[in-house]
Amino acid sequence: MTSTVKINDLGQILAPISLEFKDLDLVIRERLASKVALIDQISTYIIQAGGKRVRPALLMLVAKALADGKPTPHTLKMAAVVEFIHTATLLHDDVVDESTLRRGRETANAAFGNAASVLVGDFLYSRAFQMMVGPNDLRVMQILSDATNTIAEGEVLQLLNMNDPEVGEASYLQVIRYKTAKLFEASTELGAILANASDIHRGQAAAFGRHIGTAFQLMDDLLDYTANAAQMGKIAGDDLREGKPTLPLIYLLENGTNEERLLVRAAIEQNQDLPDDVFTQILSAVQRSGALDYTQAAAKREADLALECINNFPNNEATEALRDLCIYSLERQT
C-alpha cells in the first residue's frame, strides 16, 4: 500500500468531504435537539466529546466516489443516522461494560448515570428511525433496520463470551462482524444506494465496509495492549479487565506457555478488578508471544481485501480517500 497523504492525519485523508463534514455537524446538532432538557444536556456532552465519525465519512465518500463527485440527495441525513446509531451503541456499551473513560473524558454513564445513558441511547435509536424514512426508499430502511438488529445480536454474543476463555477465533470474529463491521457495511452500502450505483458497485461497497470495519476493530483490540490512555482516550487494558477474550488473548491462549495460558484463563474468568501486576504480566506475555504481530497481520488481510473491493470504482479523489483509509486503519495510533 502506498499513499500521498500523512497516514495518521485523518483530517487530510477526509479533505474531499471537508465541507460536507461541517454541514454534517449542523445536521447532527439540529436533529439531536429535544424539548427534554436532560436529552439536550447529554447530547451536547456527547457531541463535545468528538470522535472520528469514520462511519458517516465512509458513507459520504462512497456516495461521492460512485457519483463521481456529483451531489447525492439525503446523504447528510443518512450520515447523521449512521452516527446516531453508532453513538447509541456506545452509550449502551459503556453501561454494560461499566466503562468510565471514552475519548479522553468521563463516559456519559459515569457523568449522568446508567439510567440516563440507556434512555438517551434509546432516544438516539428512535431519532435515527424517524430520519431513515426521509429518502422514501425501502432499501435504505431495510439496510439500517437489519444492521441495527444485527448489532444488537452482536452485543448479546459479546456478553455471552465475557469471562469465557474457551472462545475461539471464529467466535470472536463473528462478534466483530455483527457488532462493529455491520454498521461499516451498512454505511458504505447506503453510500452506493444514494449514488444510484449499479448492483455490482453496491455489493463491492458493502464488502469494502465489512472488511475495513473488521480491520478497524482488530486494530482497536491491538491498541488496547500498546497505546496509553492519552492516545486511545480510554484506559489501557480495558478489554482484559472486562473479561473480553480478544484476538491477542486468544492467540496467547493457543500459543503461550502453560503458565501463561493459566494466567490468562484466570484473568478472563475473574469477576473482580484485575490487579495491575497481573495485567503487566499478561501484557509482557502478549508482547513476547507474537500475539500483536498476529493481530496486525489479521487486520492487514482485512484492509487488503477492502482495497480489492474498490479496484473498479471510478478514479477520483473520493476513491483515493477510501484507499487511504485502508492504510490509516492499520497505521493509526488512536
N, C-alpha and C positions, 0 to 999 in steps of 0.2 A: 504494500500500500504506500502511495506517495501522496503528498498534499502540498499546496502552495500557501496554506494558512498556518498560523500557530495552532498546533493541535490541541492545546489546552485553553484556547481563547474561544469560548462558546459564543460570545458576542460577535466575534469576527466571522465565525462559521455561519451564524444566522443573519449576516448582513443582508442577504437578498430579501428577507422579510422583516427588516427592522421597522419599517413604517407600519406594517400590519401588526407587529407586536405592540406598538404603542396604542393602536386602536383596540387591540385585544384587551389591554388593561382597562380601557374605558368601558368596554362591554362587560367585563367581569365586575367592575365596581357598580355599574348600573344594575346588573341583574342579581347581584348579591343583596341589594337593598331590601330591607324589610321594615315593617312598622313595629316589629317586636325588637325592643332595644337590645336585648341580650344577643340576638342573632346578629344585629349590626355590629355589636361590640366584638364578638368572636370572629366574625367575618373580616372585620378590619384588622384584627390581630393576625389572622391567617395571611392576608394579603401582604401585610408589612413584613412578614417572615420571609417573603421572597420565594425562591425556588427556581429551578431551571426552566420549567414549563416545556420539557422536551416533547411530551405527547402532543400538545397543541401545535408546537413548532413543526413536528413531523407531518401533521395533518395539513398545515398551510404549505409546507414545502412540496409535498407530494401533489397537492392541488395545483400549485404554481408550475411544477415541473411538467405535469401531464397536460396542462392547459397552455404550456409554452409561454407562460408569463401573463396570459390574459386573465382578467378578473373572473372570479368564480363566486356566484351568489351563495349566501349562507355560510361561507367559510368561517368568518369570525365567530358567529354564534355557535357553530358546531365545535370550533376550537375551544370556546368557553365551556361548552357542555362537557367535553373531554376533561378539561381541567377541574370542573366541579366534581365529576365522578371520581377522579383521582384524589382530590382533596378529601372527599367524603371517606374514601377507603383509608386514608392516612389518619383521619380523626378516629375512626373505629379501631384501626390497628393499634394506635397508641394507647387506647383504653385497654384493649385485650392484652397487650404486651406490658402494660403498666410503665410505659416509657415516660421519661421526664425531660428529655432533651431532643430537639429536632431543629435542624438548620441553625444550630448555634444558640438557640433560646429555648425557654420553657415550652413544652408541648401545651396544647390547648387544655388537655385534661389536667395537667399539673397547675395551670393558671386559673382555670374556671371550674374544674371538677369533672368527673366522669359523666354524670347525667347530662350536663350541658353539652359536652363534646359529642356524645352519641346523638342527641336530639338535633344539634346543628348539622351533624353529618347526614341525618335523615332529611333535613331541610335542603341540603345541597343535592342529594339524590332526587328529591321531588322537583326541585327547580330545574335540574337537568332534564327531567322527563317533560316538564312543561315546555322547555325550549326545543327539544328534539322534534316536535311536531311541526316546527316552523317551515322546513323545506317541503312539507306535504309529500314526502317520499317514503313509501313503506320500507324500502331497502335501508334507509337511514335508521328508522325506528327498530327494525329487526336487528341490525348490527349492534346498535347500542344496548338494546334490551338483552340480547344474547350475551354481550360482553359483560354487562352488569351481573347477570345471573352466574356466568362462569367465574367471575372474580369472587363472588360470594362462596361458590363451591371451593375455590382455591383457598380462601381464608379458613374454611372449615377443615379442609385437608391439612393445612399447615397446623391447625390446632390439634388435630389427631396425631400429627408427627412430633409434637412437642414432647420433650423428655423421653424420646424413643430412640435408643442407639441402634436399633435394628433397621432404621430407614436406610434404604439403598439409594444409589444414584438415580435410578429410574423414577422412584417415587419423589425424590427431591426435584427432578426436572419437571415432573408433572405439576407440582405446586407452582413452579416458576411459570410454566406455560399458562396455567389458569389464573394465577394471582397477579402476575406482573405483565407477561408478554401479551396477554389477551387484549389489554387496553391499548398497547402499542399497535397491535394488529388492527384493532377497530379504527384507530386514528388514521393509519395510513390507507386502509381500505376506504374510509369515508372521504379522504382527500381525493382518491381516484374517482369515486362516485360524483363528488361535487364538480370535478373537472370533466364530467361526461366521458370518461376514458372507456376504452374497449374492455371487454370481459377479460382479455388476456392481461392487460395492464392492471386491471383491478386485482386479479389473482396474484400477480407479481408484487403489487404494492402491499397486499395483506401479508404475503410471505416475508417481505422485507421487514415489516413491522414486527412480525413474530420473532424473527431471528435477531434483529437489533435489540428488541426488548429483552430477550434472553441474555444477550451479551451484556447489557447494562446491569441486569440483576446478578449475573455471575461476578462481574467486577465489583459490585456492591458487597458481595459476600467475601471477596478477596480483600477489599479495602477495610473490612471490619477487623482484619488482623494486621494491617500495615499502616493505616492512617491514624492520626490522632484526632481528638475531639474537635480541635480548632479547624482541621481540614474537613472532616466529614460532617460537622455540625451535630454529632451525636456521640455518645460515649463509646470508645473503642471496646470491642469485645461484647457488645450488647447481645449479639446473636447467641453466643455461647452462654452468657449469663442467663438468657431466657430459655435455655434448653433447646435451641433450634439446631438440628443437625444439618448444617450447610455443607457444600461440597468439600471445602478444606478439611472439615472434621470427618466426613465420610471417607475421604481418601486416607486420612491418618488411621482411622479405624480398620481399614483394609490393608494398610501397608506399614504401619508403625510397629514398634517392638511390643512385646506382650505387656510390659509395664506401661507404655504409652497408651495402648488400647484400653487397659483397665482404668487409667486415669481419665481418659476422655469419656468412657462409658459412665463412670461415676459422676462426672461433671454434667453430662447431658441429662442424666436421670435425676439430678438434685432438684429439689423444690425450694431451695433457700438461696440466699445471696452467695455467689461464688467468691471465695476468698481471693484476694489479689495475687497471693503467691501461687495458687493453683492455676489461675489464668496465665501467669507468667511462665509456668512450666509448660502449659499446653501451647502457648504461643511459640515458645522455643522449639517444641516438638513439631509443630506445624511448619515452621521455617526450615527445620533440618530435613524433614521427610520428603520435601519436594511437592507438598500439597498445594502451595501457592503457584508454582510453575504449572502444575496440572490444571488448576482452576483457570489460570491465564490462558493456557492452550485451549481449553474448552470454550472460553469466551472468544478467542480468536477464530475458532472454527465457525462460531455463530456469526461473527462480524463478516467473515469471508463469504458465508452463504448469503448474508444480507446484500453484500456488494454484487453478487451474481444475479440477484433478483432484479436489479435495476440496470443491468447491462444494456437493455434496449429501450430505456427511457430516452426521451429527447435530450440532446446535448444542450444544456442551458445552465445558468448559474444556480438554479434551484436543485437540479440533479447533482451538480458538483457539491453543493452543500450537503446533500444526503450522503454522498460518498465520504465527505469529510467527517460527518457524524459517526460513520462506522469506525474511522480512525480514533476519533475523540472517545468513543465508547471504551476503547482499550487503553488509552493513554491518560485519561483524566485521573486526577488525584482527589476529587471530591464527588 
